[in-house]
Amino acid sequence: MTSIVISHAQQASLVFADIKGFSSRSDRDQLRSREDLYTELRSAFTDELWQLCPHEDRGDGVLVVIPPALPVGALFTDVLPRLEDGLGRRRRSAPLLRLRIAVHTGAVHRDRHGLAGNAVNHVFRLCDGEPLRQALDEATSDTALLVSEAVHDTVVRAGLPGVEPTTFHAVTLQVKETRAKAWLHVVGDHACALRIARESAPGTEDEPDGNRRGGVSVTAGHSVHMDGAVVTGGDAHLGTLPAPRSRWWRGTR
């Protein structure tokens, strides 16, 4: 019987880039998409940084580890902007390549089979969640980004140069047994991110009245009993308040 050796975990940031619409393509187009993805990632990271970042192929995407010695802020100020620019230039001369990107930080294990651990699982769940999928479906940009609470707290909220916290919007997602809060950013289409954020967590107590879901309105005349509660005096009217209309709009790039 083979014994299992628990590897020493390393605190690191994880980036997972996933190709939109990959499974609907032919084998030939899938292979080309994979090659194009690696080309764009190497260009965005630069050859020097790419060599310093362990990465693992996931078929329709790539998982990249940002070692703790490297400043994760550069991912937002340098790497991801270069990636978006590269994909934009590609539109004019090559098949469309659009990416869902998730970023998380945590303990990463590495054994003889590859990368593992709850942090790895979580970054995949972020990328597979409905908010990020919807964002790339509706956005005008070629990338949509979702960062975990841990990344938001340590990098985004800090307001590092080149990182604007107000362009990240809180969303909730449910994938398998994972229910999590994360922060959505869509390059050049912040209205899209804001709309999806509002749709993902409607009816919270701190929302303005106009954003809340419909509820129950009661005015009382004669005494009325409702689940143990009593409304006294005069005629009673019971009805539902209409839910506010969803706000649908598109931003410009």
C-alpha positions in Angstrom: 0.0 0.0 0.0 1.4 3.4 -1.0 1.7 5.9 1.8 0.5 9.4 1.3 2.9 12.2 2.0 1.4 15.5 2.9 3.4 18.2 1.2 4.5 21.4 2.8 2.0 24.1 1.9 3.2 27.3 0.4 1.2 30.5 0.7 0.7 31.9 -2.8 -1.7 33.6 -5.1 -3.5 31.6 -7.7 -4.7 32.7 -11.1 -7.0 30.6 -13.2 -7.7 31.6 -16.8 -10.5 29.6 -18.6 -11.4 29.8 -22.3 -15.0 30.8 -23.0 -16.9 28.4 -25.3 -14.0 25.9 -25.4 -16.1 22.7 -25.5 -18.2 23.8 -28.4 -15.2 24.0 -30.7 -13.8 21.3 -32.9 -10.6 19.4 -31.8 -8.6 21.5 -34.2 -10.0 24.7 -32.9 -9.5 23.6 -29.3 -5.8 22.9 -30.0 -5.4 26.3 -31.6 -7.2 28.0 -28.7 -4.9 26.3 -26.2 -1.8 27.5 -28.1 -3.2 31.0 -28.4 -3.9 31.1 -24.7 -0.4 30.2 -23.7 1.0 32.7 -26.2 -1.1 35.5 -24.7 -0.3 34.5 -21.1 3.4 34.4 -21.7 3.2 37.8 -23.4 1.2 39.2 -20.5 3.4 37.9 -17.8 6.6 38.5 -19.9 9.0 35.6 -20.4 11.0 36.3 -17.3 8.0 36.3 -14.9 6.4 33.4 -16.7 9.4 31.2 -15.9 9.2 32.1 -12.2 5.5 31.1 -11.9 4.6 27.4 -11.7 1.7 26.7 -14.0 -0.5 23.7 -14.6 -2.5 22.8 -17.7 -6.2 22.2 -17.2 -7.4 21.4 -20.7 -9.5 24.5 -21.4 -7.5 26.7 -19.1 -4.3 27.3 -17.2 -3.7 27.5 -13.4 -0.8 29.9 -12.5 0.9 30.2 -9.1 2.3 33.6 -8.1 5.0 32.8 -5.6 5.0 34.9 -2.4 8.3 36.6 -3.4 6.6 38.3 -6.3 4.3 41.3 -5.7 0.7 40.2 -6.5 -0.2 43.8 -7.1 1.6 43.6 -10.4 -0.9 41.1 -11.5 -3.6 43.9 -11.5 -1.4 46.8 -12.6 0.7 45.1 -15.3 -0.2 41.5 -16.2 -4.0 41.6 -16.6 -4.0 44.9 -18.5 -1.4 43.5 -20.9 -3.6 40.4 -21.3 -6.7 42.4 -22.1 -4.8 44.6 -24.6 -3.3 41.5 -26.3 -6.7 39.9 -26.7 -8.1 43.1 -28.1 -5.4 43.2 -30.8 -6.1 39.5 -31.6 -9.7 40.3 -32.5 -8.5 41.8 -35.7 -6.4 38.9 -37.0 -7.2 35.7 -35.3 -10.1 33.5 -33.9 -11.8 35.1 -30.9 -10.3 34.3 -27.5 -12.2 35.4 -24.4 -11.2 34.5 -20.9 -12.8 34.1 -17.5 -10.2 34.8 -14.8 -10.3 34.0 -11.1 -7.8 35.0 -8.5 -7.5 33.6 -5.0 -4.8 33.3 -2.3 -4.1 30.6 0.2 -2.1 27.5 1.1 -1.1 25.6 -2.1 0.2 22.0 -1.9 2.3 20.4 -4.6 2.8 16.7 -4.9 4.0 14.4 -7.7 0.6 14.7 -9.3 0.4 18.4 -9.4 -1.2 21.3 -7.4 -3.8 20.6 -4.8 -5.6 22.0 -1.7 -8.6 23.9 -0.7 -7.2 27.1 -2.2 -6.9 25.4 -5.6 -10.5 24.1 -5.3 -11.8 27.6 -4.4 -10.2 29.4 -7.4 -11.9 26.8 -9.7 -15.2 27.4 -8.0 -14.9 31.1 -8.5 -14.2 30.7 -12.2 -17.1 28.3 -12.6 -19.7 30.5 -10.8 -22.6 32.1 -12.5 -21.5 35.7 -11.9 -18.3 35.4 -13.8 -20.0 33.4 -16.6 -22.7 36.0 -16.9 -20.2 38.8 -16.9 -18.3 37.4 -19.9 -21.5 36.6 -21.7 -22.7 40.2 -21.4 -19.5 42.4 -21.2 -17.9 44.3 -24.1 -14.4 43.3 -22.9 -12.4 40.1 -23.7 -11.8 39.3 -20.0 -13.9 39.2 -16.9 -12.2 39.0 -13.5 -13.4 37.6 -10.2 -11.3 37.9 -7.0 -11.9 36.2 -3.7 -12.5 38.1 -0.5 -8.9 37.3 0.6 -7.5 39.0 -2.5 -9.9 41.9 -2.2 -9.0 42.5 1.4 -5.2 42.3 0.9 -4.8 43.9 -2.5 -7.8 45.6 -3.9 -9.1 47.4 -0.8 -5.6 48.6 -0.1 -5.9 50.9 -3.1 -2.5 50.2 -4.6 -1.4 52.4 -7.4 -3.2 51.3 -10.6 -5.9 49.4 -8.7 -9.2 51.2 -8.3 -11.4 49.6 -5.6 -14.6 51.2 -6.8 -14.5 49.1 -10.0 -14.8 45.9 -8.0 -18.3 44.9 -7.1 -19.4 42.3 -4.5 -21.2 39.2 -5.7 -22.3 35.9 -4.2 -22.0 32.5 -5.9 -23.0 28.9 -5.2 -21.0 26.1 -6.9 -21.4 22.6 -5.5 -21.0 22.9 -1.7 -19.2 26.2 -2.0 -21.1 29.4 -1.2 -18.9 32.4 -1.3 -18.6 36.2 -1.6 -16.3 37.5 -4.2 -15.6 40.7 -6.2 -16.3 41.2 -9.9 -14.4 43.4 -12.2 -15.0 43.9 -15.9 -12.5 46.0 -17.9 -14.1 49.0 -19.5 -17.6 47.8 -18.7 -18.1 48.6 -15.0 -21.9 49.0 -15.5 -22.1 45.3 -16.4 -20.2 44.3 -13.3 -22.4 46.6 -11.1 -25.6 45.2 -12.6 -24.6 41.6 -12.0 -23.6 42.4 -8.5 -27.0 43.9 -7.8 -28.7 40.8 -9.3 -26.6 38.3 -7.3 -27.6 39.6 -3.9 -30.9 41.5 -4.1 -33.0 42.7 -1.1 -30.4 43.3 1.5 -31.2 45.5 4.4 -28.8 48.2 3.6 -30.1 48.7 0.0 -32.1 51.8 -0.8 -35.9 51.2 -0.8 -36.0 51.3 -4.6 -33.6 48.3 -4.8 -35.5 46.0 -2.4 -37.6 43.0 -3.4 -41.4 43.1 -3.0 -42.9 42.5 0.4 -46.2 42.5 2.3 -48.1 45.6 3.0 -50.8 45.6 5.7 -53.3 48.3 6.7 -55.8 47.4 9.4 -59.3 48.4 10.4 -61.1 45.5 12.1 -58.9 43.1 14.1 -56.9 40.7 11.9 -54.9 37.6 13.1 -51.8 36.5 11.1 -49.7 33.6 12.3 -50.1 34.6 15.9 -49.9 38.3 15.4 -52.9 40.6 15.8 -53.6 43.8 13.9 -56.5 45.7 15.6 -59.0 48.4 14.6 -61.0 49.2 11.4 -60.9 47.4 8.0 -57.9 45.4 7.0 -56.2 45.2 3.6 -53.5 42.7 2.8 -51.5 42.8 -0.4 -48.0 42.5 -1.8 -45.7 45.3 -2.8 -44.5 45.1 -6.4 -40.8 44.2 -6.8 -38.8 47.0 -8.4 -37.8 46.5 -12.0 -34.3 45.2 -12.7 -32.0 47.8 -14.0 -30.7 46.8 -17.4 -28.1 48.8 -19.1 -24.8 48.4 -20.9 -21.7 50.5 -20.5 -19.4 51.5 -23.2 -15.9 50.2 -23.5 
